[in-house]
């Protein structure tokens, strides 16, 4: 088994500190410790650049709600994330 090293991890540039305009985003409702769990899942299962951070926006009832904003440089990774991440399963 050969181990492939991701250069984005080596140079610590895989996670961006700000949300770039060219990323594709998803908004996940904020619950206890969801941001840390999502970040660990992304680091373990995906390989391209991403952004994760807190954000606020209007919900379905037009009231302000807290969300976790998750963005990916590669739109395929956003699709995979939305389908495969176990923390996003419906209740």
C-alpha positions as CSV (number, residue, x, y, z in Angstrom):
1,X,0.0,0.0,0.0
2,X,1.4,3.4,-1.0
3,X,0.6,6.5,1.0
4,X,-0.1,9.6,-1.1
5,X,0.7,12.9,0.6
6,X,-1.6,15.8,-0.1
7,X,0.5,18.9,-0.7
8,X,-2.4,21.1,0.5
9,X,-2.1,19.5,3.9
10,X,1.7,19.8,3.9
11,X,1.6,23.5,3.3
12,X,-1.4,24.0,5.6
13,X,-3.5,25.7,2.8
14,X,-6.3,23.2,2.4
15,X,-8.7,25.0,4.7
16,X,-9.3,28.7,3.7
17,X,-9.7,31.3,6.4
18,X,-12.3,33.3,4.5
19,X,-15.1,32.2,2.1
20,X,-13.9,32.7,-1.5
21,X,-16.5,33.7,-4.1
22,X,-15.7,30.8,-6.5
23,X,-16.5,28.0,-3.9
24,X,-19.8,26.2,-3.9
25,X,-21.6,26.4,-0.5
26,X,-24.1,24.6,1.7
27,X,-25.7,25.9,4.9
28,X,-26.2,23.4,7.8
29,X,-28.2,24.4,10.8
30,X,-26.1,25.0,13.8
31,X,-26.2,22.4,16.6
32,X,-23.8,21.5,19.4
33,X,-20.3,20.7,18.1
34,X,-21.4,20.2,14.5
35,X,-18.7,22.4,13.0
36,X,-15.9,20.4,14.6
37,X,-17.4,17.1,13.6
38,X,-17.9,18.3,10.0
39,X,-14.4,19.6,9.7
40,X,-12.9,16.3,10.9
41,X,-15.1,14.3,8.4
42,X,-14.0,16.6,5.6
43,X,-10.3,16.3,6.4
44,X,-10.5,12.5,6.6
45,X,-12.7,11.8,3.6
46,X,-12.1,14.6,1.0
47,X,-8.9,16.0,-0.6
48,X,-9.4,19.5,-2.1
49,X,-9.6,22.9,-0.6
50,X,-12.6,23.9,1.6
51,X,-14.0,26.5,3.9
52,X,-16.0,26.0,7.1
53,X,-17.3,28.7,9.4
54,X,-20.2,30.2,11.2
55,X,-22.8,32.3,9.4
56,X,-26.3,33.8,9.9
57,X,-29.1,34.0,7.5
58,X,-32.9,33.9,7.4
59,X,-34.7,30.6,7.9
60,X,-38.0,29.4,6.6
61,X,-39.9,31.6,9.1
62,X,-38.0,34.7,8.1
63,X,-36.2,34.9,11.5
64,X,-32.4,35.0,11.9
65,X,-30.8,31.7,12.5
66,X,-27.2,30.4,13.0
67,X,-25.7,28.2,10.3
68,X,-22.5,26.4,9.5
69,X,-21.3,27.6,6.1
70,X,-19.4,24.8,4.3
71,X,-17.8,25.5,0.9
72,X,-15.8,23.5,-1.5
73,X,-13.6,24.5,-4.4
74,X,-14.6,21.4,-6.4
75,X,-18.4,21.1,-6.8
76,X,-18.1,17.3,-6.9
77,X,-16.9,17.3,-3.3
78,X,-19.9,19.3,-2.2
79,X,-22.2,16.7,-3.8
80,X,-20.3,13.9,-2.2
81,X,-20.3,15.7,1.2
82,X,-24.1,16.2,1.1
83,X,-24.7,12.6,0.2
84,X,-22.2,10.7,2.3
85,X,-21.6,12.7,5.5
86,X,-23.3,10.9,8.3
87,X,-23.8,14.1,10.3
88,X,-26.3,15.4,7.7
89,X,-28.8,12.5,7.9
90,X,-32.4,13.4,8.2
91,X,-34.0,13.1,11.6
